[in-house]
């Protein structure tokens, strides 16, 4: 619901210094090229070796290529300047990409699980040596790709998604190597679909938290790592502030957080320097990059219609 209201007293917007999301274009390009080549190799040899584990990992890697493309596109779009139609720019595209990536990963996982259950009921002979060297190549490629995104995984959910995909793939490929060794040494054909099932479980565990965080950001939840009670307490404790209401904190993107709030200051507007200081403190202490602060006098004859926490 949207409310339009006007206050006769002064108000002002305070904005902390903001930043553009880091440019990971080269990392995405290298990662995509490496993984596209490996998907082709793994699919061909998985078919030739009759290995469901290799084919499952190839399907997973293909979904990761699509995920990297989505994440790369979102990284580029999130750096676009604001326009008349998109006054925040396209920052939220990074949230959409993270959400789509998580859903895509779960869909692919479902297909792998179905094929794995069929193979568990009727194991087939596989070329163990082929499985080992192809999967070992996957460990190297996926680890190298994950390292490209390692530095940005804590600051950007979109980059963390790319890192998570690649790190999971490296672990999965290592599992396929071990399965190949077990088949080669002990002749345990059931290891191939068993490892594939383990791959499914690992993907589900690693993806669930990522999916939930993406959904929350898409619904304008308070980003992880920010305590809204502490932020509100800080604002209410400022000199001259009697009350804070219409308080909202949400993620503008996977890297930037916004805040809007009405500050009731009976003594009047504190001045631009004071407002700028608040915005800077919100940035430095709470990692809120875009703060919009409105000052009200608290006139009881004409109260703010948004004063109640139950009204948005």
C-alpha positions in Angstrom: 0.0 0.0 0.0 1.3 3.5 -0.8 0.7 6.5 1.3 1.1 10.1 0.2 1.5 12.7 2.9 3.0 16.1 3.3 4.6 17.7 6.4 4.9 21.4 6.7 8.2 21.2 8.7 11.6 20.6 7.2 13.0 17.3 6.0 16.2 16.3 4.4 17.8 13.2 2.9 21.1 12.1 4.1 23.1 9.7 1.9 26.3 7.8 2.8 29.0 7.5 0.2 28.1 4.6 -2.0 30.0 2.3 -4.3 29.5 0.3 -7.4 29.6 -3.5 -7.2 33.1 -4.8 -8.0 33.7 -5.8 -11.6 34.3 -9.5 -12.0 34.0 -9.6 -15.8 37.4 -11.2 -16.3 36.7 -13.8 -13.6 33.3 -14.7 -15.2 34.8 -14.9 -18.7 37.6 -17.2 -17.6 35.4 -19.4 -15.5 32.8 -19.8 -18.2 35.4 -20.7 -20.9 37.0 -23.3 -18.6 33.7 -24.9 -17.6 32.2 -25.0 -21.1 35.3 -26.9 -22.3 35.1 -29.3 -19.4 31.4 -29.9 -19.7 32.0 -31.1 -23.3 34.9 -33.4 -22.2 33.0 -34.8 -19.2 29.8 -35.5 -21.2 31.6 -37.3 -24.0 33.7 -39.5 -21.7 30.8 -40.0 -19.3 28.8 -41.4 -22.1 31.7 -43.6 -23.4 32.5 -44.8 -19.8 28.8 -45.5 -19.0 29.2 -43.4 -15.8 26.1 -41.8 -14.3 28.4 -40.0 -11.9 30.3 -38.3 -14.7 27.1 -37.5 -16.6 25.5 -36.2 -13.4 28.5 -34.0 -12.8 28.5 -32.8 -16.4 24.8 -31.8 -16.0 25.7 -30.0 -12.8 28.6 -28.2 -14.5 26.3 -27.2 -17.4 23.9 -25.6 -14.9 26.9 -23.8 -13.4 27.8 -22.4 -16.8 24.3 -21.0 -17.1 24.6 -19.7 -13.5 27.9 -18.0 -14.2 26.3 -16.3 -17.3 23.3 -15.1 -15.1 25.6 -13.9 -12.4 27.9 -12.1 -14.9 24.9 -10.4 -16.5 23.6 -9.3 -13.1 27.1 -8.0 -12.2 27.1 -5.9 -15.3 23.5 -4.7 -14.9 24.0 -3.8 -11.2 26.6 -1.3 -12.3 24.2 0.6 -14.6 23.5 4.2 -13.7 20.0 5.2 -12.5 17.5 6.3 -15.2 14.1 8.0 -15.3 12.4 4.6 -15.3 14.8 2.9 -12.9 15.7 5.4 -10.3 17.8 2.9 -8.4 19.5 1.7 -11.5 19.4 -2.1 -12.1 21.0 -3.1 -8.8 18.2 -5.5 -7.9 19.1 -7.7 -10.9 21.8 -9.2 -8.8 19.1 -10.5 -6.3 17.1 -11.9 -9.2 20.1 -13.7 -10.6 21.0 -15.2 -7.2 17.4 -16.5 -6.8 17.3 -17.9 -10.3 20.6 -19.6 -9.8 19.4 -21.3 -6.6 16.2 -22.5 -8.3 18.1 -23.7 -11.4 20.5 -25.7 -9.2 17.6 -27.5 -7.4 15.9 -28.3 -10.7 19.1 -29.9 -12.1 19.5 -31.8 -8.9 16.1 -33.3 -9.2 17.0 -34.7 -12.7 20.2 -36.2 -11.3 18.4 -37.8 -8.4 15.9 -39.5 -10.7 18.6 -41.0 -12.9 20.6 -42.0 -9.9 17.8 -44.1 -8.3 17.3 -46.0 -11.6 21.1 -46.8 -11.7 21.2 -47.9 -8.1 18.5 -50.5 -8.8 20.5 -51.8 -11.8 24.2 -50.9 -11.7 26.1 -51.1 -15.1 29.8 -51.7 -15.9 31.8 -48.5 -16.1 35.3 -47.5 -17.3 36.9 -46.7 -13.9 40.2 -45.3 -15.3 38.3 -42.9 -17.5 36.2 -41.8 -14.6 39.3 -41.1 -12.5 41.2 -38.9 -14.9 38.2 -36.9 -16.2 37.0 -36.2 -12.6 40.5 -35.3 -11.5 40.6 -32.7 -14.3 37.3 -31.4 -13.0 38.8 -30.9 -9.5 41.5 -28.7 -11.0 39.2 -26.7 -13.2 36.5 -26.1 -10.6 39.0 -25.2 -7.9 40.7 -22.7 -10.1 37.3 -21.2 -11.0 36.2 -21.0 -7.4 39.4 -19.2 -6.5 38.5 -16.4 -9.0 35.5 -15.5 -6.9 36.9 -16.3 -3.4 37.7 -12.7 -2.5 34.1 -11.4 -3.1 32.1 -14.2 -1.6 31.5 -12.5 1.7 30.5 -9.1 0.3 28.2 -10.1 -2.5 25.5 -12.8 -2.5 25.7 -13.0 -6.3 29.4 -13.6 -6.2 29.0 -16.1 -3.3 26.6 -18.0 -5.5 29.2 -18.3 -8.2 31.8 -19.3 -5.7 29.5 -21.8 -4.1 28.7 -23.5 -7.4 32.4 -23.9 -8.3 33.5 -25.0 -4.8 30.7 -27.6 -4.7 31.7 -28.8 -8.1 35.3 -29.3 -7.0 34.1 -31.4 -4.0 31.8 -33.4 -6.2 34.5 -34.1 -8.8 36.7 -35.3 -5.9 34.0 -37.7 -4.9 33.8 -39.1 -8.4 37.5 -39.7 -8.4 37.2 -41.7 -5.2 34.3 -43.7 -6.7 36.5 -44.5 -9.7 39.3 -45.7 -7.5 36.8 -47.9 -5.6 35.4 -49.4 -8.8 38.9 -50.0 -10.2 40.3 -51.6 -7.0 37.2 -53.4 -5.6 34.9 -53.7 -8.6 32.1 -52.0 -6.7 29.8 -50.9 -9.5 27.3 -49.5 -7.0 29.8 -46.8 -6.1 29.1 -44.9 -9.3 25.3 -44.2 -8.6 26.0 -44.0 -4.9 28.5 -41.1 -5.4 25.9 -39.5 -7.8 23.4 -39.7 -4.9 25.9 -38.1 -2.6 26.4 -35.4 -5.1 22.7 -34.6 -4.9 22.7 -34.5 -1.1 25.8 -32.1 -1.1 24.1 -29.8 -3.7 20.9 -29.7 -1.7 22.7 -28.9 1.6 24.9 -26.2 0.0 22.0 -24.6 -1.9 19.3 -24.4 0.7 20.8 -21.5 2.7 21.7 -19.6 -0.5 18.1 -20.1 -1.8 16.5 -18.9 1.4 18.7 -15.8 1.6 17.9 -15.0 -2.0 14.2 -15.3 -1.4 14.5 -13.0 1.7 16.3 -10.3 -0.3 13.7 -10.5 -3.1 11.1 -9.9 -0.4 12.9 -6.8 0.9 14.0 -8.5 4.1 16.8 -7.0 6.3 20.1 -8.3 4.8 22.1 -10.8 6.8 24.6 -9.2 9.1 22.5 -6.2 9.9 20.6 -6.0 13.3 17.6 -3.6 12.8 17.1 -3.2 16.6 20.7 -1.9 17.0 20.3 0.5 14.0 17.0 1.8 15.4 18.5 2.1 18.9 21.4 4.1 17.5 19.0 6.5 15.7 16.8 7.0 18.8 19.8 7.7 20.9 21.0 10.6 18.7 21.0 14.1 20.3 17.7 15.8 19.8 15.9 12.7 18.5 12.7 11.9 20.5 11.4 9.1 18.3 12.1 7.2 15.1 9.3 5.7 13.0 8.5 4.6 9.4 11.8 2.6 9.8 12.7 0.3 6.9 15.9 -1.5 6.0 16.2 -3.6 2.9 18.7 -4.8 0.3 18.9 -2.7 -2.9 21.1 -5.4 -4.4 23.3 -8.3 -3.1 25.9 -5.7 -2.0 24.1 -2.5 -1.1 21.6 -1.9 1.8 19.1 1.0 2.0 17.4 2.6 4.9 14.5 5.1 5.3 13.3 6.6 8.6 11.4 9.5 10.0 13.2 11.2 12.9 11.1 13.2 15.3 13.2 16.2 16.5 11.1 18.8 18.4 13.9 21.3 18.4 13.9 21.5 14.7 16.2 20.5 11.8 19.8 19.8 13.1 21.5 21.0 9.9 23.2 19.3 6.9 26.4 18.5 8.8 24.6 16.6 11.4 22.6 14.7 8.8 25.7 13.8 6.8 27.3 12.5 10.0 24.4 10.2 10.6 24.6 8.8 7.1 28.3 8.2 7.5 27.9 6.5 10.8 25.2 4.2 9.3 27.6 3.3 6.6 30.6 2.7 8.8 28.9 1.0 11.7 26.1 -0.9 10.1 27.1 -1.2 6.4 24.1 0.8 5.2 25.1 2.6 2.0 21.9 4.5 1.1 20.2 6.3 4.0 17.2 8.6 3.6 16.3 10.5 6.7 13.3 12.7 7.2 13.0 15.1 10.1 9.7 15.9 11.7 8.8 18.2 14.6 6.3 15.8 16.2 3.3 18.2 16.0 0.5 16.5 17.9 -2.1 18.4 16.0 -0.9 16.9 12.7 0.8 13.5 13.4 2.5 11.5 10.8 0.2 8.9 9.2 3.1 6.5 9.0 4.0 6.7 12.7 2.6 3.2 13.6 4.9 0.3 12.9 1.9 -1.6 11.6 1.5 0.8 8.7 3.7 0.7 5.6 
